[in-house]
Amino acid sequence: QEERLLDELRDARAEFAAAHAAIRSVSPLYRLAVGADLQPVSLDRLAQYVNPQQALLLEYLLGDEGGYVLVLPAGGPPRLAALTVEPAQAERLGVEPGPLTAERMAAILRREDGTGVLQRMRHPDAAREATGQLAALWEVLVPEPERKAILDERYRRLIVVPDTALAQLPFETLVVSTTEPAWYLLEAGPPIVVAPSASLLVNLAARQDEAKKPAEQPVLSIGDCVYGAPAKAGDGELLSALSPRNRYSGVGGQLDPLEYAGAEIDAVGRSFRDQKIRVATLRGKTAREQPVRQYGPGRRVLHFATHAVVDEAYGNLFGALALTPGSKPDNAADDGLLTLAEVVELELAGCRLTILSACDTNAGPEQRGEGVVSLARGFLVAGSQRVVATQWRVADEATARLVGRFCELTAAAESADGEADYAKSLCESRRWLRRQPGYESPFFWAPFVLIGPP
C-alpha cells in the first residue's frame, strides 16, 4: 500500500507540474516579460531605459554552436560581440579553447573533479583558488572596450542579462586584477543588477501596481521559524510521512534552527524603525504560511529569514521557503513549505522589494533564454517589483550582517530621498562585509544578487 500511495503521489505531482508548464504562456510573468502588446521590448525602448541611468547593458546568448553578448552602452549604439575562449584562458578555465557555447560555460562553472568556478566559490577556503579562473572569465565575458570603460568609471550601473548556466555566476566576483589581494569587479565597477530578460527588466521598472489596501506597517519581516523533525511512516503515520513537509527530508534532511535569524529580524526592524518606518513581524510560531498569506498583501517590503529548498524534479515547482509548520502536517496550505506554486498566488501588488534571506533562492533548473526557475522569480510573478535573492547556500551569521546593513542603507535612503537605490545599497553592503575580518572570501559576500530594476 505504501508503494502504491507513493506512486500515486509522484504521478499527481508530475501531472500538476505538466499542467503548470502548459499555462505558463498565459501567466502574469509571460505578459510582464513581453509587454502589453505581446512583443519583446525594442532596442529603442531599451536604450531609453539604459541612457538616463548611465548604464551598460550586457545581454548574453549562449547556444550549441557559439556565444554572443549584446552590448548596449548609455549614449552609444548597440552591437553584438562574439564570445571566445582563447588558448591561454582555456588553460586557466580547464576547458578546450573555442566559442563560448552553453556546454562550455557549464563546464567552466562545474567540473567532475570539483574544481569548477562555482564549486570553489561555494566553499570559503577554496574560493581563493578560483581567482585565476575568475580573471579569465572577466576577459572572456566582457569585451575589451567595455572592460576599459568600466574601469574608467564611465558607467553608474551595470545591467547583466545572463543565459543558461551563466545565470549562476555573480558578476561581482569577476577578477579585474590578480595582484594580492585580488581586485574584484565588486570594488572596481558600478553596482550591478540582474534580470532574466531585458524585456522583463524594463516592464518591472514601469510596474505601477498599487496595493488594494496598503498596510499601516509598510515592512513585514518573517522568520526565526520553529522547525520540527519530519514525521516517519508507520503506525498510522503514512499520510504524515507523505505530506509536503516531509519532502525536505529527501532533499536536505532535518531543518536545523537558524541561529542568527532572530538577530537578523531584529536588525531589519531596527533599521526601518530608526527612520520612522513601521515594521510588523511574523516570527517563531507565528511565522506560518497562513499568516504570510493574510498579512503579506499591502506591504512595501517583505523580508524572509528562513531555510529554503530547491526541487529539481519538477522544474522547481515544489521548491519552497521553509516556515513554521501548522498543527496539521497533512494540510498543504499550512504545512510549513511555501512552495513556488504557492508563492505565485500571493497578492503582492505594490511590493517594491522582497528580500529572500535563505539558501539558493535564485537557484533552480535552467531554461535557455529565461535564466533559472527560482523562488525569486515566483515573487516577481506575485507582484514584487524586485527581489534580493541568493545564488548558493549562505552562511547564517554573514547573511544576518549583510542583510542588516542593506536594510539600514535602504531605510536611510528612503527617509532622505523618498526612494532607495537598491542596487547601490546592496553593492555598498557587500563591500562593507568584505572589509570585515573573516569575511573576505566571495563565499560570504557574493551570493546575494538584486533581480529587477535598481
C-alpha positions in Angstrom: 0.0 0.0 0.0 2.8 2.4 0.8 4.5 1.9 -2.6 1.1 2.4 -4.3 0.5 5.7 -2.5 4.0 6.9 -3.3 3.5 6.1 -7.0 0.2 7.9 -7.0 1.7 10.9 -5.3 4.6 11.0 -7.9 2.0 10.7 -10.7 -0.1 13.5 -9.2 2.9 15.8 -8.9 4.0 15.1 -12.4 0.5 15.9 -13.7 0.4 19.1 -11.7 3.8 20.2 -13.0 2.8 19.5 -16.6 -0.4 21.5 -16.2 1.5 24.4 -14.6 4.0 24.3 -17.5 1.2 24.3 -20.1 -0.3 27.6 -18.8 3.0 29.5 -18.4 2.5 31.1 -21.8 -0.5 33.0 -20.4 0.9 33.6 -16.9 1.4 37.1 -15.4 5.2 36.7 -15.8 4.9 36.0 -19.5 2.7 39.0 -20.0 5.0 41.1 -18.0 8.1 39.9 -19.9 6.7 40.6 -23.4 4.8 43.8 -22.6 1.2 44.9 -23.1 1.4 44.5 -26.9 2.7 40.9 -26.5 6.0 41.9 -28.2 9.5 41.9 -26.7 10.9 45.3 -25.7 12.5 47.0 -28.7 16.2 48.2 -28.7 14.9 51.8 -28.9 12.9 51.4 -25.7 15.7 49.5 -24.1 18.0 52.4 -24.9 15.5 54.8 -23.3 15.8 52.8 -20.1 19.6 52.5 -20.2 20.5 56.1 -21.1 19.2 58.0 -18.1 20.9 55.6 -15.8 24.3 56.0 -17.5 24.3 52.2 -17.6 26.0 49.5 -19.6 23.7 46.6 -20.5 25.2 43.2 -21.3 22.8 40.6 -22.6 24.2 37.1 -23.2 23.1 34.5 -25.7 24.8 31.1 -25.3 23.9 28.3 -27.7 25.1 25.0 -29.1 27.4 26.5 -31.7 28.7 29.7 -30.0 28.1 32.5 -27.6 27.4 36.2 -28.1 26.8 39.3 -25.9 24.6 42.2 -26.9 26.4 45.4 -25.7 24.2 48.4 -25.2 26.1 51.4 -23.6 24.4 54.6 -22.5 24.6 57.1 -25.3 26.1 54.6 -27.7 24.9 52.2 -30.5 24.2 48.6 -29.7 26.5 45.9 -31.1 26.8 42.1 -31.0 30.2 40.7 -29.9 31.2 37.0 -30.3 32.5 35.3 -27.1 35.5 33.1 -27.5 37.7 31.2 -25.0 41.3 31.7 -26.2 44.0 29.1 -25.5 45.6 30.9 -22.6 42.2 31.4 -21.0 41.1 27.9 -21.7 44.1 26.6 -19.8 43.1 28.5 -16.7 39.5 27.6 -17.1 40.1 23.9 -17.7 38.2 23.6 -21.0 39.1 23.4 -24.7 39.5 26.7 -26.5 36.8 27.8 -28.9 33.4 29.6 -28.9 31.7 30.1 -25.6 28.9 27.6 -26.0 26.3 26.9 -23.3 28.0 23.5 -22.8 31.5 25.1 -22.4 30.1 27.7 -20.0 28.6 24.9 -17.8 31.9 23.0 -17.8 33.7 26.1 -16.6 31.4 26.5 -13.7 31.1 22.8 -12.7 33.6 20.0 -13.2 33.6 16.4 -12.2 36.7 16.8 -10.1 35.2 19.7 -8.1 37.4 22.4 -9.5 34.7 24.4 -11.3 34.4 28.1 -10.6 31.1 27.8 -8.7 32.2 24.7 -6.8 35.2 26.6 -5.5 33.3 29.7 -4.6 30.8 27.8 -2.6 33.4 27.0 0.0 35.1 29.8 2.0 38.6 28.3 1.9 38.5 27.1 -1.7 37.2 30.3 -3.2 40.7 31.8 -3.3 41.7 29.0 -5.7 39.2 30.4 -8.3 41.0 33.8 -8.6 42.7 32.8 -11.9 39.5 31.4 -13.4 37.6 34.5 -12.5 40.2 36.7 -14.1 40.0 34.6 -17.3 36.2 34.9 -17.2 36.5 38.7 -16.9 38.3 38.7 -20.2 36.0 36.1 -21.9 32.7 37.6 -20.8 33.3 41.3 -21.1 34.7 42.7 -24.4 37.9 44.7 -24.1 36.4 48.1 -24.9 33.7 47.6 -22.2 36.4 46.4 -19.7 38.3 49.6 -20.2 35.1 51.8 -19.9 34.1 50.1 -16.7 37.4 50.5 -15.1 37.5 54.2 -16.3 34.2 54.6 -14.3 32.2 55.7 -17.3 29.0 53.9 -16.1 26.9 54.3 -13.0 25.3 50.9 -13.4 26.0 47.5 -15.0 22.9 45.6 -16.1 23.5 41.9 -16.7 21.1 39.6 -18.5 22.6 36.1 -18.3 21.8 33.0 -20.2 21.8 29.3 -19.3 24.5 28.4 -16.7 25.8 31.9 -16.6 22.8 32.9 -14.5 24.5 31.2 -11.6 27.6 33.4 -11.6 27.6 36.7 -9.6 29.4 39.1 -11.9 30.8 41.0 -8.9 33.2 38.1 -8.4 35.0 38.6 -11.7 38.6 39.5 -11.0 39.9 42.6 -12.8 43.4 42.3 -11.3 45.1 39.2 -9.7 47.6 41.2 -7.7 47.4 40.3 -4.0 44.8 40.8 -2.7 42.7 40.1 -5.8 40.7 43.1 -7.0 37.1 42.1 -7.8 34.6 43.8 -10.0 32.6 44.4 -6.8 35.1 47.1 -5.9 36.3 48.2 -9.3 32.9 48.5 -11.0 29.5 50.1 -10.5 26.5 48.5 -8.8 25.1 45.5 -10.7 21.6 44.4 -11.4 20.5 41.1 -12.9 17.4 40.3 -14.9 16.0 37.1 -16.6 15.4 39.1 -19.7 15.8 42.7 -20.8 12.1 43.0 -21.6 11.2 41.8 -18.1 13.6 44.4 -16.6 12.0 47.3 -18.5 8.5 46.2 -17.7 9.3 45.7 -14.0 10.7 49.2 -13.8 7.4 50.5 -15.3 5.3 48.5 -13.0 3.0 50.9 -11.1 0.8 48.4 -9.4 -0.5 49.6 -6.0 -1.8 47.5 -3.2 -5.6 47.4 -2.9 -5.3 48.2 0.8 -1.8 49.4 1.9 -0.8 48.1 5.3 -0.3 50.5 8.1 3.1 48.9 8.7 4.9 49.0 5.3 7.5 46.4 6.2 6.8 42.7 7.1 9.7 40.6 8.4 9.2 36.8 8.6 11.5 34.1 10.1 13.2 32.7 13.2 11.0 29.7 12.5 10.3 26.7 14.7 11.4 23.5 12.8 10.5 20.0 13.9 11.7 16.7 12.8 9.9 15.2 9.7 7.3 12.6 10.5 8.0 8.9 9.8 5.8 6.4 8.3 4.4 3.6 10.4 1.7 3.0 13.0 -0.9 5.1 11.0 1.5 7.9 10.2 1.9 7.1 6.4 -0.1 10.2 5.3 2.0 12.4 7.5 5.1 10.9 6.0 3.8 11.6 2.6 2.9 15.2 3.4 4.6 18.1 1.5 6.7 19.0 4.5 8.5 15.6 4.6 9.8 16.0 1.0 12.6 18.1 2.6 13.9 15.0 4.4 14.8 13.5 1.0 16.5 16.7 -0.2 18.1 18.4 2.7 17.5 16.4 5.8 16.0 17.7 9.0 15.8 21.5 9.3 18.1 22.9 12.0 17.2 26.2 13.7 18.9 29.3 12.1 21.0 30.7 14.9 21.2 34.2 13.6 17.7 34.5 12.1 16.3 36.2 15.2 19.2 38.7 15.2 18.6 39.4 11.5 14.9 40.1 12.1 15.8 42.5 15.0 18.4 44.3 12.8 15.9 44.7 9.9 13.3 46.0 12.2 15.7 48.4 13.9 16.9 49.7 10.6 13.5 50.8 9.4 12.1 51.9 12.8 15.1 54.2 13.2 13.9 56.0 10.1 10.3 56.2 11.4 9.1 53.4 9.1 6.8 51.0 10.8 7.6 47.2 10.8 5.5 44.1 11.5 7.0 40.7 12.3 5.9 37.1 12.0 8.5 35.1 14.0 8.7 31.8 15.8 5.3 30.0 16.0 3.6 32.8 14.0 5.9 32.5 11.0 3.5 30.2 9.2 2.1 30.1 5.7 -1.4 31.2 6.6 -0.3 34.4 8.4 2.0 35.2 5.4 -1.0 34.9 3.1 -3.1 37.0 5.4 -0.6 39.7 6.3 1.7 39.8 3.3 -0.5 41.8 0.9 -0.2 45.6 1.1 3.4 45.6 2.3 6.1 47.7 0.6 8.9 45.5 1.8 8.9 41.7 2.5 11.8 40.1 4.3 12.2 36.3 4.9 14.9 34.9 7.1 14.3 31.1 6.7 15.5 27.9 5.2 14.8 27.2 1.5 14.9 24.1 -0.7 15.3 23.7 -4.4 13.4 20.8 -6.1 14.9 19.9 -9.5 12.5 17.1 -10.1 9.5 19.1 -11.4 11.0 22.4 -12.6 11.4 23.6 -9.0 7.6 23.8 -8.8 7.8 22.3 -5.3 10.9 24.3 -4.3 9.9 26.2 -1.2 10.7 28.6 1.7 10.5 26.6 4.9 8.3 28.2 7.5 7.0 27.1 10.9 4.5 24.2 10.2 0.9 24.3 11.3 -0.6 21.8 13.7 -1.8 19.5 10.9 1.0 18.1 8.7 -1.4 16.9 6.0 -2.7 20.4 5.4 -0.8 21.6 2.4 -1.9 25.2 2.9 -0.1 25.4 6.2 2.5 22.6 6.1 5.4 24.9 6.6 6.5 24.8 3.0 5.6 27.9 0.9 6.2 26.3 -2.5 6.9 28.1 -5.7 3.5 27.2 -6.9 2.0 28.8 -3.8 4.3 31.9 -4.0 3.0 32.9 -7.4 -0.5 33.1 -5.9 0.4 35.6 -3.3 -1.1 39.1 -3.8 2.0 41.4 -3.7 0.8 44.3 -5.8 2.6 47.4 -4.5 5.5 45.5 -3.1 8.7 47.3 -4.0 11.2 44.9 -2.5 11.3 41.2 -1.4 14.4 40.0 0.5 14.8 36.2 0.4 17.5 35.7 3.1 17.7 31.9 2.6 19.9 29.5 0.7 19.6 29.0 -3.1 16.6 31.4 -3.6 17.9 32.3 -7.1 18.8 28.7 -7.9 16.8 26.2 -9.9 16.5 24.4 -13.3 17.9 26.4 -16.2 15.7 27.5 -19.2 17.5 28.8 -22.2 16.6 32.4 -22.8 14.8 32.7 -19.4 17.5 32.0 -16.8 16.6 29.9 -13.8 13.2 28.9 -12.5 13.7 30.1 -8.9 11.8 31.2 -5.9 12.9 34.7 -6.7 11.0 34.5 -10.0 7.9 33.4 -8.2 7.9 36.6 -6.1 8.2 38.7 -9.3 5.1 36.9 -10.7 3.3 37.6 -7.5 3.8 41.3 -7.9 7.1 42.2 -6.2 9.0 44.8 -8.3 12.4 43.5 -7.4 13.9 40.7 -5.3 17.2 40.2 -3.4 18.0 36.5 -3.6 20.9 34.1 -3.2 22.9 32.1 -5.7 24.1 29.4 -3.2 24.0 28.2 0.4 24.8 31.1 2.6 26.4 31.4 6.0 23.9 32.3 8.7 25.9 34.9 10.6 27.3 36.6 7.4 23.8 36.7 6.0 22.4 38.4 9.1 25.1 41.0 9.0 24.8 41.8 5.3 21.0 41.9 5.2 21.0 44.1 8.3 23.5 46.5 6.7 21.5 46.5 3.4 18.2 47.4 5.2 20.0 50.1 7.2 21.2 51.8 4.0 17.9 51.2 2.2 15.8 52.7 5.0 18.1 55.7 5.3 17.9 56.4 1.6 14.1 56.1 1.6 13.9 58.5 4.6 16.3 61.1 2.9 15.2 60.9 -0.7 11.8 59.2 -0.7 13.1 56.3 -2.8 16.1 54.0 -2.3 18.8 53.0 -4.9 18.6 49.3 -4.0 21.5 48.3 -6.3 23.7 50.9 -4.7 22.7 49.8 -1.2 23.4 46.1 -1.9 26.7 46.9 -3.5 27.8 49.0 -0.6 26.7 46.3 1.9 28.7 43.6 0.1 31.8 45.9 0.0 31.3 46.5 3.7 31.0 42.8 4.6 34.1 42.0 2.6 36.1 44.5 4.7 35.1 42.7 7.9 37.7 40.3 9.3 36.9 36.8 8.3 34.5 37.6 5.5 36.9 38.5 2.7 36.1 35.3 0.7 33.4 35.6 -2.1 31.7 32.7 -0.4 30.3 35.2 2.2 29.5 38.4 0.2 28.9 37.2 -3.4 25.7 35.1 -3.3 23.3 37.9 -2.8 22.0 39.5 -6.1 19.4 42.1 -7.0 16.9 40.9 -9.6 14.9 43.7 -11.1 15.3 47.4 -11.5 17.8 49.3 -9.4 
